Amino acid sequence: MLLQKSLTLAPKPRGFHLVTNEIEQCLTELTPFNVGIAHLLLQHTSASLSLNENADPSVRVDFEAFINRLAPERASYYTHTFEGDDDMPAHLKSSLLGVSLMLPITNGRFNLGTWQGIYLGEHRDFGGSRKVLVTLQGE
C-alpha cells in the first residue's frame, strides 16, 4: 500500500516542540499498516524536523540555546536580511537540522525508541502553521 497526505501543524512559538502526538492524531491512515515506512517532509525553509528526547522538556530548551549560538541573529556577514533578523538564521538552522524524517511503522504506529519523539524546530518568531507531507509505504 502507498499513501500520501498533507498535514498542517498548528502555529508554535519559536523553539523546539514535541509534535509526535499531533502528527499521529492527523494520520488515522497509519492504522492498517502492520509494517512500513513513513517519510515526513516539512515543506518550509525556516523550520526543521528532528528526532530526539521526548521526556525532559529541558532538552528542547538546550537545543534552542545551542542552535542560536550556531546561527545567531544579526551576524555582520549575512546578506539576506530583508525578511527580518530571524529569517537568515532560520534558513541555516533548517539546513543544519534537516526537514525530513524516515520512520518505521509497526502495527499502525511509528516504531520509535522509548525516549524518542518528533521535534518541530520553529526558527522564526512568527512562523505560523507548518505543512508536513507524509508518504506511507508498507503492508
N, C-alpha and C positions, 0 to 999 in steps of 0.2 A: 504494500500500500504506500502511496505517495500523496502527501497533502501539504498545501502551503496556505498560511494565514497571516494576516497583518494584525498586530495588536497595538493598542495605544496605551502607554503608561501614563498615569496621572502626573501632572506637574509636580516637581520636587524642588526644594531649595538646594542651593549649592552644597555639594558634599557627596558622600557615598551612602547609598541606600540599598538595603536588602530588599530585593524585588522578586525573590523566588516564588512566594505565595501568590503575588499579584499576577505573575506570568502563568503559573499553573492554573489559577482560577479562570483565566481567559482561555485556556486551552483544554476545553472539555473533550476535544478530539484526541487527546493523549490516551484516554481510557481503553480503546480497543487494541492498542499496541502492546503486545506481550514482550517483544524485543525490537529495538530500533535505535535510531539516531535522530536527535533534534539539532538542527542548525539554527542559531539565533543570530540575526544581523540587525544591529542598531543602525537605523538609517539616518544618522546625523554625524556631523563632523566636529561637534563641540561637547560630546558626551562619550562615555565608554561603558563597556560591559566587561566584567571580570568575575572570577570565581574565587571566593576566599571565606574566611572565618564568619560563621553565622551566629555565634553565641554571644560574644562580648562586643558590645557597641563601641568600646574604646578603640578597637582595631580600625573601625571606619574613620574615627576622628584622627588617628595617627596616619592613615592613608592620605587624608586630606592635607594634613600638615606637611607630610613628606613630598607629595606631588606638587604642592605650592612652592616648595623650595627648588624643585627641578625645573619648573616652568613658572617663574614669577611674573607678576603683572608689572607693566611699565618698564620693561627692560629696554635700555637705550638702543639696543641693536634690532628691535622689531621695526619692520617697515609696514606691516599690515596692522594699522592702528585705527582705522576709521569706524570700526564697529564696536568700540569700547575697550576699556582696559582689560576686561576679562576674555575677550574674543581670541586673540592670538594664543595666549596661554591655554585656552580651552582646546584649540586645534592641536597643539603639541601634546597635551595630556591624552586626548583621544587617540592620537597615533601611538603614543608610548604604551598605553594600556590595551588598546585594541577595541574593536566594535563588534566582534563576533565570538561565539562560543559553539563548540560541538559537544553535546551532552548525550550520554547513553540513556535509553528509555528501557525500563524493566517493569513489566506488569502495570502499565498505564501511568507510570510516574518517572520523573527524572531520577536516575540512579546516582545520586551524589554521595560523597563521603559524609560521615556522621557530622562533621563540623563545617561542611561546605554550604555556601549559599551564593546566589547570583547577585552581584552588585551592579547597580546603575551608578556610574560616576557622573554626576551632574556638575559640569565645569563652568557653567555660566551662572551669573546672579539671577537671571530671569530666563531660564531655558525653555520653559513651557512644557507641554506634553511631548512625549517621545514615542516614536514608532519603532516597533520591532517586527521584522519579517521572520516568521518561523517556518522552516521546512522540516516536515516529519517524514521519515522513511523507515519502514520496517514491516513487521507482520503481527 
